[in-house]
């Protein structure tokens, strides 16, 4: 596996990737994340902007081409992004399993 | 009701400036325009907006920053003023203000941008001091006249002012360095 894919994601990045399984623009990502976490995780504009730029560079997400010229860009997850999410999910499951085993 | 307040904040007082703007907001004075040393306020609902000063690493009109500002606008953040690369942002307090998702990461980014700004500004100031000294040296070789005296005075003034600002940056710069180290330590335990 590429070293880019074998990483620990931040909570914000994990949720942004999940939200982008369907195309959304910046504000839509914020709303979707808030909805998924029941209002717990509110993404700040700065964090979101930084995360989007970095993930575009890493090719984990892409801008939806039909909207390229419009001011409000929409993004969606790429195939590589989905691999990253799945890998992270395996790691998170291990984390939860081990945690539960110890404290129960 | 509107009012204009003239007040000077130096670069190293950006936290104080931000606090002051938020204090004004709590008293019902909302900033509508800001340039260096000049702030225009309009009376409105107390605490309606939260303000933040941000340092851009490129000029405001660059392609990256235009797209950044458009992005901010879509999320309900508007720019109310600018002073070179510093911009004045505001958003509705009810929408959660500017609370960053990851405070450590945010603080680190912010501090590094400021450090870079101090670095380039210092370089410019040192170049200015050097030029002023060269000017003085050249003028020493010439006979006294009104123009020569004027240029001498001018160079001395510039030299002194630039030296003062360069030195004033030092304690500020040390404080930023201390904060960077403390913030990096945070990263060992939290995201």
Contacts between the chains, C-beta under 8 A, distances in Angstrom:
chain1	res1	chain2	res2	distance
A	10	B	102	6.7
A	10	B	191	5.7
A	11	B	191	6.5
A	12	B	101	5.1
A	12	B	102	6.5
A	25	B	74	6.8
A	26	B	71	5.4
A	26	B	74	5.5
A	26	B	75	6.0
A	27	B	74	5.1
A	27	B	75	5.2
A	27	B	76	7.9
A	30	B	75	6.4
A	41	B	101	7.2
A	42	B	96	5.7
A	42	B	99	7.2
A	42	B	101	7.1
A	43	B	101	5.2
A	44	B	98	6.6
A	44	B	99	6.3
A	44	B	100	4.6
A	44	B	101	4.8
A	44	B	106	7.4
A	45	B	71	6.9
A	45	B	72	5.3
A	45	B	75	4.4
A	45	B	77	5.6
A	46	B	98	7.8
A	46	B	100	6.2
A	46	B	106	6.4
A	46	B	109	7.9
A	47	B	100	6.0
A	47	B	101	4.1
A	47	B	102	5.9
A	47	B	105	7.2
A	47	B	106	7.0
A	48	B	75	7.5
A	48	B	101	7.8
A	49	B	68	6.1
A	49	B	71	5.3
A	49	B	72	7.6
A	50	B	109	7.4
A	71	B	70	5.3
A	71	B	74	8.0
A	72	B	70	7.9
A	72	B	74	5.9
